[in-house]
């Protein structure tokens, strides 16, 4: 049970960090990476898998 909680917490941290980093980029920087603002949450979810 503890391992499951630890895994979920680690995934949540990675998700939050990814959202924060991508959200901090300008629209131009995101466009250079081929990312739109609407893709940020999806990409953050994918990063946690």
LINNOR-V618542 format. One record per run of one state. SS is the DSSP state (h for helix, s for strand, l for the rest). FROM is the first residue (numbers start at 1). LEN is the number of residues. If there is no record, write none. Layout:
ss={SS,SS}
from={FROM,FROM}
len={LEN,LEN}
//
This chain:
ss={l,h,l,h,l,h,l}
from={1,2,24,27,34,37,48}
len={1,22,3,7,3,11,2}
//
